[in-house]
Amino acid sequence: MSMIRDAAKGQTCSLRLIPYCDDATVVLAHISADAMGRVASKQMDIHGAFACSRCHDIIDLRGDEWKRIEPHLITLRKLAGLIETQRILVDMGLIEFKGELK
């Protein structure tokens, strides 16, 4: 397991797809660039977000809950979750950003 995937342990879900989010089990969920969630190949770990199991299922289009959420909201939460997770990873020293963080 990579240090980035391991860093998800004990974190809160950064996707927060309310009311489905449960924070019970958080893992690193790789974020697909495809709006419909299809993935041609596995993304790098820096392209992931901390996600609870329910939110992870939704962005991977598993089960039926994703059908109850507007696709643009899922895309927005994936982007917001990715940004939040990357900031946490920078703070943890697991990814390096050369420049000024604002």
KAWO-V304239 format. One record per pair of residues at least 12 apart in sequence whose ideal C-beta (glycine too) atoms are under 10 Angstrom apart, sorted by the first residue. I is the first residue (numbers start at 0). J is the second residue. Records with the same first field share a line. If there is no record, write none. Layout:
# KAWO-V304239
I = J  J
This chain:
# KAWO-V304239
0 = 27  44
1 = 27  43  44  45  47  93
2 = 44  88  91  92  93  94
3 = 27  43  44  45  47  84  85  88  91  93  94
4 = 26  27  28  29  44  47
5 = 26  27  44  93
6 = 27  44  47  49  84  87  88  91  93  94
7 = 24  25  26  27  28  44  47  48  49  50  84  87  88
8 = 24  25  26  27  49
9 = 25  49
10 = 22  25  26  27  48  49  50  51  83  84  87  91
11 = 25  49  51  83  87
12 = 24  25  26  28  48  49  50  51  52  53  54  55  76  80  83  84
13 = 25  28  47  48  49  50  51  54  76  77  79  80  81  82  83  84  85  86  87
14 = 28  30  48  49  50  51  53  54  55  57  58  73  76  77  79  80  81  83  84
15 = 50  51  54  76  79  80  83
16 = 50  51  53  54  55  56  57  58  64  65  67  68  72  73  76  77  80
17 = 54  68  76
18 = 53  64  67
19 = 51  52  53  54  56  57  62  64  65  67  68
20 = 50  51  52  53  54  57  76
21 = 51  52  53  54
22 = 49  50  51  52  53  54
23 = 51  52  53
24 = 50  51  52  53  55
25 = 48  49  50  51  52  54  55
26 = 47  48  49  50  51  52  55
27 = 44  45  46  47  48  49  50  55  84  88
28 = 42  47  48  49  50  51  52  54  55  56  57  58  59  77  80  81  84
29 = 41  42  43  44  45  46  47  48  50  55  58  59  81
30 = 42  46  47  48  50  58  74  77  78  80  81  84
31 = 46  58  59  60  74  77
32 = 46  74  77
33 = 74
34 = 70  71  73  74  77
35 = 60  65  70  73  74
36 = 57  58  59  60  61  65  70  73  74  77
37 = 59  60
38 = 59
42 = 81
44 = 88  93  94
45 = 81  84  85  88  93  94
46 = 81  84  85
47 = 80  81  84  85  88
48 = 76  77  78  79  80  81  82  83  84  85  87
49 = 80  81  83  84  87  88
50 = 76  77  80  84
54 = 73  76  77  80
57 = 73  76  77
58 = 73  74  76  77  80
60 = 73
86 = 100
